[in-house]
Amino acid sequence: MKKMLFVYGLLIFAFLIYVFQYMSEDNKQGDPAGMGLRGEISERYVMITFQSGLEYWKSVLKGFEDAADAMNVSIEYRGATNYDIHEQITVLEQAIAKKPAGIALSAMNSHALTAVINRAVDEGIPVVLFDAGAPNSKAHSLLATNNYNAGATAAKQMSELIGGQGEVAVITLPGQQNHIERTQGFTETMKESYPDIEVVDTVDGKGRIEVSRQQTEELLGKHPNLAGIFITEATGGVGVGEVVKARMEANKSRVQIISFDTNKGTLDMIQDGTISASIAQGTWNMGYWSLQYLFHLHHELTTPAPSATDVVSPLPVLVDTGINVVNKQNVEQYYAK
Amino acid sequence: MKKMLFVYGLLIFAFLIYVFQYMSEDNKQGDPAGMGLRGEISERYVMITFQSGLEYWKSVLKGFEDAADAMNVSIEYRGATNYDIHEQITVLEQAIAKKPAGIALSAMNSHALTAVINRAVDEGIPVVLFDAGAPNSKAHSLLATNNYNAGATAAKQMSELIGGQGEVAVITLPGQQNHIERTQGFTETMKESYPDIEVVDTVDGKGRIEVSRQQTEELLGKHPNLAGIFITEATGGVGVGEVVKARMEANKSRVQIISFDTNKGTLDMIQDGTISASIAQGTWNMGYWSLQYLFHLHHELTTPAPSATDVVSPLPVLVDTGINVVNKQNVEQYYAK
């Protein structure tokens, strides 16, 4: 009998330890301070782009994923496959219908998405913008390159490349806010700081390799003394490169190209000397901090709360994710990334 | 005997459950993805200001504390008690000597702290700047009001208050980067957008109530038609308010005041009509995201790693924490904060 009692005693003791341990764990979960920033795997955050196949978005998505891993939440990547505003509106509407925990969006057009963005915010879905903004929308923040400064940096580089004088042109996307600002930064800096350089033309490359190739041919026909081209995006940049490379092989005068971003095609052309320089953006930062911001809005961790936006913004309103100039000297490091 | 065996079996079963549970927890701890962003309470992050008694820093410190609570790390608040650059250099040097996990610093002077900041970064201590920057230092990021835009907003407000014409003056801190930018934003916007308003004088209020009071008296003596004063910081703003209040009580012509920030003295003077408007800053954001950035640098959670700063910045380089105009209509909300 005594042995039995001893064994029962042990059993009860083990059970008590188990209960005690269970309760102390429960306490721990009840104390958010000790737990760190951690969500639920059922929380789903959506990242939406346009031209979703672009290599450019990979690093942004990597940042978005890294933040999701760090904070134990789920993500989904959606995008309009084409450079088509109607398609992006549809993708955004579909995302809203599924009531995600938050939406990070790169706005293809600075005006056309405003109504749908505002609807998401009014329905209580946090929205932050990255890469390209929609200044009049209710989105809580924009994480992007300071595109005006990036354009100004491109102007400074161009001046060094062409010896401070000559005719230059810009190939861009005239409807997209970030490209408008790159173009302004470039042309205004030329006017203010490099009076012997003239921006003779600004044309639409539609973000496509064939269109940008054709625009380059036309520019060179119209302006036979053209010394340089600033192309504000990478896909078209390779098209410009192809034309200039063919000219170089035919021993015609050198046209300096400054491009944007660091996809493989651009890096290859920097390495072989076709493209003189490109502007690299802080893409990982855009994705990582977009998810952080959405997480903080969803969990109402901001001061003031997301609802009090009439007083002070609950989040930093504008985040400059940084740039760097890539050229033949440092191009190797960008392959390594 | 059978009963005994049954009880032993139960005991072994309970023990196995215990072991199994222990192991599964161990696995969970070994998987950083599931754990959220969580540091150690022994990690100590330091926030350093100048004029450390200022009410203004309270909300920044609250953001710093909230982030520390959320991520389970420790903080310390240090500051030069006076508006004295030598004292702030000493405070920063003392902080570095203790090898903290990171330092968030508001730089009283945009040049004088550069060497000490760089020493901290070279020794592997992450440094981010908030509120006031040091543009040529190796600090990883600046989280601050876009002070130029804030000054431009103040100019627009002033124009509305004085009916688009007249003489105005600025009282500021001429050695501190954020105040230089507020003054530039104000004066350049007046020149470009409001040609009938003249900025007749810009003087040093030393961030002190008596000095700003005296400067206001002198300005009003020198410029009897002065219609408005933009004071770029709150302590002196109350001094300006005292002079203007006395004038109003003596039935002299009204001088419109636009101040900066939202300490109690300023809010009281907005409520009683002495100060017409003030520019509120996103101070909580400065503190909260400064600690987030330091945490990410300390734990090497950025891409690229903090050491690869020659390629792309590991963090967003510049964060605009936002502003809002406070006036009689919305001043109540700022008391509530």
Interface residues (C-beta under 8 A of the other chain):
Chain A: K3 M4 V7 Y8 L10 L11 A14 F15 I17 Y18 P32 A33 G34 M35 G36 L37 R38 G39 K62 G63 D66 D69 A70 M71 N72 L143 N146 A280 Q281 G282 W284 N285 Y288 W289 Q292 L301 T302 T303 P304 A308 D310 V311 V312 S313 L315 P316 V317 L318 V319 D320 T321 G322 I323 N324 N330 Q333 Y334 K337
Chain B: K3 M4 V7 Y8 L10 L11 A14 F15 I17 Y18 P32 A33 G34 M35 G36 L37 R38 G39 K62 G63 D66 D69 A70 M71 N72 L143 N146 A280 Q281 G282 W284 N285 Y288 W289 Q292 L301 T302 T303 P304 D310 V311 V312 S313 L315 P316 V317 L318 V319 D320 T321 G322 I323 N324 N330 Q333 Y334 K337
